[in-house]
Amino acid sequence: MMEFIRTRTKGIVMWGIIGMIIIPFALFGLNGYLSGSAKVVPAVVNGVDISSAQLTRAVQTRKQQLQKQLGANYRPDMFPTDFLRQQVLNDLVSRQLIAEFTVNSRMVAAPELVLKTIKQVPQFKDDKGKFSAKKYSRAIKGAGRNKAAFEAEVARDIVLNQLRAGIFNSSFVLPYEIKQTQSLLNQQREIAYLKFSKSGYKQNNTATDEELKKYYETHLAAYKTEDKVNVEYAELNIDDMASKVEITDQAIEDYYKANLTAYTEKDYSAALATIKDIRRRISKGESFEELAKQMSDDKLSGKKGGDIGFISKGIMDKAFDAAAFTLKKGQVSQPVKDKFGYHLIKVEDIKGDERQLKHIQIKAKEKARKLDAALRAQIKKELQLQEAEKTFFDDVEKFSTLAYENPESLDAVAAGLDLKIKTTGLVTRRGLQGVLSNPQVLSAIYSDEVLNKSKNSDVIEIKETHMIVVRVKEHKPAAQKPFEEVKEDVARQVAIEKQIEAMRKDVNTAYEKLLAGSKGKDVAVQLGHSEWFPAKLVSRRDAGKQNIPPAVTQKAFSLASPSKTKPSVAILDLANGDQAIVVVSGVKEPETTDSGELQAISQQLNQINTNAEYTGFENYLKQNADIRINLEKDSDQTG
């Protein structure tokens, strides 16, 4: 049972893996990891089950990917769960077939390549960017997995990518395709347009109650209250856990003494005081060279009276150069600071762009930071996090298990880990603030299982050390507003519709005139409320520079080429409610060929062809496989 639960939970880094291994880490589990239950499974591919847990995890990953791609533009209703389940199941079937093909073809990944791939995963690296075996083990444990299974998945995915690369490398593009595409990209068209402004037409506010009611009844969806939810949630956050850990003053002092080297800093003030004193002595007549021999921390040059020879600009750091190359011969600089301490610089000679320099260096010595209130607070936090970390990753698994085994309530989760259940009260989607506004969390709240069935969500990873589970305690669906309540809004909208209708009548008249050969500027004068923009020779590439709206350009290049006697004309709705009539009066084909551009187009077309090749390979495998899809029967068993 526990193995099955683990496959149903999202791990600490499961959503963070990128590149080659994101899909297998998040989507694939070994069959031994899944339940041997007799429940109907979503699909069977050549006798191999694709389990409900596997599909559920895959759907959640696909949502995560969509959220990352779309950012703030993501909305759960854009991608209905049933649609996603079908698409993801198709992908899982394809991947199973391809994996089977690689096994039958004896394609394997070398262990060294598997290890190299794992070492490249950002979530497995320490603060210095080096692979950390400790972080790797902890992350795998937190995900409820084991290393052998995970490494097998990585190996399988490497093989799949190698197969994909082999198929891609077999694709090619014919020369005429490249030239034809280049010709289309560089083709120029004479584009003019007549723009009608909605604001130029008066709003008609004479609608009867009967007209208003008819409009209301045909636009009921526009006059509803907003959907509201009361969300309960429990968070497992290492920072919250750490804040509850008691740390004594003695523990802070002991830690400080044991890690004294970690709490040292360079004493620049002492180094500055020393270098200033040396400069004062030089200004009173003491020898720069003798002081360099006696006091400079650069022993190599100090033996030679501080001489470092001739140097060019750029050899030393910026601060050193800035001082050295502004001094005149014989001058001594003010103290110059660098990462090591301070310098005094003397220009001994100048030859062209080079300077013969002498210097005295005083290094900033390391000194222990004082154990003051700020450092005590820092050490206390470090110790608290260390203590919290000892149990946090075990608590993550417990958190996931309790949420899954008690899907109707968060009480067991809260009681089992001494957490507080938080609630929002009834709020609209816009009212979900803070952690609840996270796209992953919003997606979970408005999923069918959570919103309509009041189930606990899966564990959602906000970051590696912050997890959350949500459930909808109360859902108040959007309700129809009565006509009398929205009558004024309806009246305003009807007036706008009549305004648009009047504009469209003129647009249709203008369209007929332009199609018949009338001049655009004459039509604009006759009808009013419009502006004529004369023809410009435009290519797809330079349309933005011509100050023509992108929608106009797009429409112009979608039209058939005009004849010698008749232009191509089309009506276009603009985003702000205005309308335009696009007129294409001529087409000019490119005369020159850019070899660099041909190469770029060749690469783009090759990418399109390789994608088609790979899809064809997948379809071939499907046509020769025994595939049974049971998605509808399975749908009520997965969460």
N, C-alpha and C positions, 0 to 999 in steps of 0.2 A: 504493500500500500504506500509506504513512504517513497519508494522509488517512483511510483506513478505520480505522487504529489509533486516530487521534485521536477518532473517533466512539465508540470503545469505552471510552474512559477518562473518568473523572469529573474535572471541573475544580476549580480552587481555590475558586471561589465557587458552583459549580453547585448545590450543595444549600442555599446560604444565601439564594437569591433568594425573596422572599415576595410575597404579594399577587397582582397581575395577572400578573406575568411569571414566576412560579416554574415553571409547567407548561411554557411553550414553551421557556424557557432550558434546562431539564433534559431535556425529552422530545423536542423537535423539532430535527431537523437538516435542512438542505436536501438534496434528492436528490443534488446534485452532491457533497455531502460523503460520501456513502455509496458503498460498492463497487458496481461494475457487474457483480458476480459473477453467474454463472448458477445459484447455489444457490437452493433453494426458499425463498421468503420467507413469513413468517407470514400475510400477507394482501395482497390486491390490491383496491383500491377505485376503481372506474371507471377502471381501467387504471393507477392510481398504486400503486407498491409501498410497503408498510409493511415496512421491512427488519428483519432479525434484530437488528442493532445498535441500531436505534431502539427496538424492543420491549425489549431487554435493559436499555437505559438507562432506559426508562420504568418497568420493574418495579423497578429499584433505587431510583428516585425515590419510587415508591409505598411501598416499605419504609421509606425515610427519613421520609416523612410519617407513617406509622403509628407509628414509633418516637418521633417528637416528640409525637404526640398521646397515646400511652399511657405514655410515660416508663418508669419502672421496672417497670411491669406488662407491658411488651412481651416476647413470646417468639416466636421465629421459627416454632415449630411451630403457633402460632395461625393462621398464614397460609401454607399450603403453596404452594410456588412454582408448581405447575401451576394452582392456583386463581387466584393473583395474575396469572399470565400471561394467563389467559383474560379476567379482569376488565379488566386494563389494555389488552389488545388491543381489547376492545369499545370502550373509551374512545378509543383511537387511531383506530379506524374512524369513530366519531362525529365526532371533531375534524377528520378529513380531509374528511368530507362537509360539515361546516359551513364549513370553510375554502373548499372548492370553491364552496359556495353564495354566500359573501361575494364571491368573485372574479367569479362570473357576475353578481352583482347590482351590481358595480362599487362595492363598499364599500371605502373606503381610509382610512387613518389619516394625519392631517396630520403632516408632519415635526416641527413644533414640539411636538406632543403626544408623539411618540416620544421626543424629546430630554428633555422634561419628565419622562416616566415613568422613563427611565434615570437621570436625576439624582436621583430619589427613592430609588434602591436603596441601602440602608445600606452594603453592601460596597464601593460606589464613592465613599464619602465619607471625608474626612480626619478628623483628630482634633477639628477644630472643627465637624464636621457639615456641611461644604461639599463639593460635588461635586469630585472630583479626577480630572482627565483622565488623570493618570499611573496612579492606582490602577485606573481603568477599563481602560486599555490593558493593564496588567500582568495583571489578572484574566482578561481575554478571552484573552490569550496563554497564560496558565497553563492555561486550559480547553481549549487546542488548537483554538480557534475563530478567526474573524476578525470584525471589527466589522460589516461589511456583512451577513453572514449573521445575526449576532445581532440587529442592528437590524431586519432584515426579520422575524425571529421576533417581536420585541416589537411591531412594527406589526401583524402578523397577530393577535396575541393581543388587542391593543386593539380591533381590529375585532370579534373574537369576543365580547368583553365588551360592546361596544356592541349587538351583535345580541341577546345574552342579555338585556340591559337592556330592549330594545324588546319582547321577548316577555314579560318579566316585567311590564312596565307595562300590558300588555293584559289582565291577569288581574283578576278581581273576585270578591267574596263576597256572597252574598245575605243580607239582613237576618235571615231566619229561621234561617240557619245560625249566625250570630253569637249570637243569643239562645238557641238550643238548646245551643250549647257552653257559654255562660255558666251556663245552668241546671244542666248536668251538673257544672260545676266547683264550684258553690255548693250543690249538693244535699247534704242532711244525712241520715245514716243512724244508726239506733240499733244500735250495735255492742257485742256482748259476746263474751267468749271464755273457753273452759275450757282451761287449759294443763296438760299432763302433763310431768313432769320425769323424764327417763331415769334420773337419779341416784337416784331414789326406789326403783328396782327392783334387787334383788340380782343380781349376776352369777352365772350358772350355770356352774360349772367342771367339770361331770361329763361332758363330751364324750368319746366313745370315739376311738381312733386312726382308726377307719374314718370317723367324722364329720369329723375333722380333715383327713384326706387328701382327702375329697370337697370340703371347703371350699377347700383348697389348690389342687386341680386346676381348680376353677371360678374361681379368682382368681390365676392364674399371673402376670399382669402386675404384681401388687402385691408379688411376691417375686422381684425381679430386682436384680442388681448395677447400679450406676450406670454410664452411658455415660462413657467416658474418651477424651480426645484428647491427643496430643502436638503442640503447635502451634509451627511455625516462623514467624518474622516478621522483616521488615526495615522500618526506619523511616527516612524522610527528614524530618529536623527541622532547621529553620534554626538553632535554638539550639545543636544539636550541631555543625552545620557552623561556626557562629560561634566556638565554643570552641576550634576547631583553628587559627583564624587567628592568626598571630603579629603582635603590634602592639608597636613599639618605644617606649621612653620619649620619644624625640624626636618621634615621630608624635603622641603624646598631648599634648606641650607645644605643638606647632605647631597642633594642632586647637583647643586651649584658647585660644591667642592669636587665632586666626582667628575664633573664635566667642565672644569674651569677653562679648558682650551676652547670650548665652544662659546665662551662668554668673554672673549678678549677683543680688543679693538686697538687700532693704531693710535698712538699718542702724538697726533700732529702738532698739538699745542707746544709740547716740550721740544719737538724738532724745530718748530718755527722760532721759539725763543733762542735756541742754540744758534741757528743760522743768522738770526738778527744780530746776535752778539759778535759773531765772526765778522759780519759785514761792518759793524761799528769799529772793530779793531783794524780792519783794512782801511777804513776811511781815516783812521788816526795815524796811518803810516806803516802798519805791520805788513809783511810780505804775504801776498796772496798764495804764492808758491809754498812758503814755509807752513802757513796755516793749513793748506791742503795736505801736506805731508803729515802734519800732526793730528788733524781732526777729521779729514774726509773719510766717510764710510766706504767710498770707492777706493779700495786699497791699491788696485792695479794702477790707476791714474795718479793716485795720491803719491806714490813713490817718485813719480815724475813731476811733482809739483802741480798735480791736477791736470796735466796735459792729456787731451784726448785726440789731438791731431786735427787735420783738416776734415771737415764733413760738409756734405751737401744738404740742402733743405729736404726734409722728408725722412731722414734717417732716424731722428729722435722723435719723441711724441710732440703733439701740437703745441703744448704750452712751452716746452723747451725751445722748439723752433721759433715760436712767436717772440720769445725774449732774445735769443741768440742772434737772429737775423735782423733785428732792429737796432742793435748796439753798434756803436762806432768802435774803431780800433782803440784798444786800451781801456774801454769802459767795462765796469762791473755791473751786473744786473741787480735788480731787487730780488728778494727770495722768490723762487719759482717752484710751485707745488706740482708734484706728480703722484702716481699711486704708491711710490715708495717713500716719499718724504719731501724734502726741499733741496734746492740747488742754489748756488751762486755761480754765475757764468761770467767768464772774462773773455773778451775777444782779443786774441794775441796778434792775429794778422788776417788780411782779407785778400783773396786772389780770385777775381771773377765772381762766380756764384758760390764759392766755397769760403768757409770761415775756419781759421785755426782757433780752437777753443780750449780753455782750461775751465775746470769746474771743481767746486767743493760740494760734496753730497752729504747730507745728514738724514739718515733714514729714520722714519717714525717707528719707534719701538712698540712692541706689543705690550699692552697692559690689561689687566683684568678689569672688567666692568664692575662698578660698585653695585652691590646687591641692594638696590633701592626699591621703592614701591613698584616702579614700572617693570623692573626685571623680575621681581617676585611674582607679579601678576602673569608675566610671560611664562615663567617656569611652572607656575601653578597650572596654567592652561595646558602646557605640554604634558605634565604628569596626569592631568585629568583625562586627556585624550588617550594617553598610553593605557590607562586603566580601562577606559571605556572600550578601547579597541580589542582588549582581551576577550570580551564577550560579544561584541557587536555582531560579528559575522555568524556566530551561532544563533544570535537573536534574530538575524535576518531570516534564517531558515525556519525558526519557530514562528516568526511573524507571518511568513508565507503559508505555513502549514495551518495555523489557527484560522487565518482568513479563508483558506480554501475549505477546511473541514467544517467551518461554521458559516456557510454562505449567506444566512439570513440576518446576521447581526454582527456588529463589531465588538459586542460585549466581551466575548471570549478573548479576542485580540488584546483589548485594553486590559482585562484582568490578568491575562497570562504574562504580560510584559510591563505591567504598571504604567500604562499609557492613558492619556486623557482623550476621550472622544470629543471632538470639536464639531460644531454644527453652524451652518450659515443662516438658518431661517429661510423663508421663501424669498428667493431672489431670481431675477432674470439672468440670462447668460452673461450679460454685461456686468452683473453684480457679483460674479465669481471672481474674486480678487486674490492676490498673493499667489501661493502655491497652486491654488485651484484654477488659476488662469493659464497655467502651463498647458501647452497644446496636448501633451500626452494625457494629462489629467482630464481636460475637457473632453477628449475623445472617449475616455473611459466613462465619464459621467453620462454622456449622451449615447452610449452604446445600448443595444436592446436589453442585454442582461441586467445592466445596472439601472437604466431609466425606467424600463417597463416591468421588469421582474423583481426589482428591489434586491438584487443579489450584490454581494461584495464584488468589487472589481478585482482583477489580478493585482499583484504587487507592482506598483509603478516606481521605477527608479528615477528620481529627480537628479541625483548625482550618486557617485559611488558610495557615499555614506549617508544618504537621505532617501528613505523609502516612504511610500504612502499607499494606503488602501482607502477607497471611497465607496460609499453606497448612497442611494437616493432614498431618504427617509419619507419624503412626500413629493409628489409630482402634481402640479396643477397645470394641465394642458392648456394650450391656447384656446380661447372661447370666442364665439362670434359676438361682436358688439351689435346691439340693436340699431336699427336704422335711425331712429330719432337722436341717438347719442352721437352719430357720426354724420348727420345730415349736412352740416356746414362743410365738413371735409369733402363729402361727396360733391357738393355744389361747386367747390373750388376746382375739383378734378374734372368735372364735366365741362366747366368753363374752359379749362386748359385743352381738353379734348376737342372742343369746338374751334378753339384757336388753331390747333394743329390741323383740323379738318379743312379750315379755310386756307391754310398754307398749302396743304396737299393739292387742293383744287388748282391753285396757281402753278404748282410744280408740274402737274400733269399737263396743263395747257402749255407751259414752257417746253416741256419735253417734246410734245408734238411739233412745236414750232422749230426747235433746234434740229429735230430729226428730218424735218422738211427742208432744212438748209438756211433758216433765218440766222442772222448774226446775233451772237450772244449779247453784245452791248445793247442792241435794239430791243431784244426781249426784256432785258433788265429794266429799261426805261418804260416800256409798255406796261409791265405788270407791277413794278415797284416792289418794295420790301425785299429786294434782292441785290446782289453785287456780282458783277461779271469779272472773272479773273482770266485775262487773255492767255493764249497758248504759250507754253514753254516746252522746249525740247528737254526731256527728262529721261534718265536711265534709272533702273532699280537701285543702283548704287548711290547716285547723287541726289535722290529725291529729297532727302532731309535738308540738303544745302539750298534747295530751290524754294524753301518756305511753303511747300505744299503739304496739306494735312496727309498723314500716312494713309488714312482710309481712302482718300481720293486717289492716291498713287496705286494702292492695292487694287482698287476697282478698275482703274485705267488699264493696268497690265493683265487683268483677267478678261478683258473684252477681246472680241475677235478683231483682227486687223481691219481698219477701214478700207473701203473701196476708193477708187480715184474720184468718184462723184458723190460719195455719201459717207459721213463720219460715223463712228461707233459712239452711241449715246446710251447712258444708263442713269437711273435715279439711285441716289445713295442716302441712307439715313445716317446722320451724324450722331455722335455720342451725346451731345447736349440737347438733342431734340430738334435741331435744325435739319434741313435737307439740302442736298446738292445734286446738280445734274452734271455728270462727268462727260466730257466730249473729247474723243481721241480723233484727231484729223489726219495724222500721218505717222509712219513708222520708218525709222532709219536703222539699218543693220550696221554693226561694227565693221570697220575696215582693217584694223590691225590686230595682231595676235601677241599676247603677253605670255612668254614661256613660263614665267614664274606663276602666273595665275593659272595656266593650264595644269601645272603640277599640283597646286592646291585643290583645284576642282577634281583632278584625278583621285586624290586621296579621299575627298569627301564622297565621291561616287563609289569608290572601292569599299568604303565603310558601309554604305547602303547595301551594296551587293553582298558583302560578307554577312551582314545581318540576315539577308534573305537566304543565303546558303545555310546558315546555322538553323534557321527556322525550317528549311526544307529537310535537313538532317533529322530534326526532332519529329517532323511529320512522318518521315520514313519509319522511324522507330515505333511510332504510335500505330501506324498501319499494320505493322508486323508483330504487335504485342497483344496479349490478353489483358484488357483493361476493363474493370468493372467499377462504375461510379455509383455510389450510394449516398450522395450528398443530402438529398431530401430526407431520407430515413435517419440520417445521422444528425441533422440540424438541431433537433431538440435535445441532444445529449451532450452538446459541447457548450462551453461557456466562454 
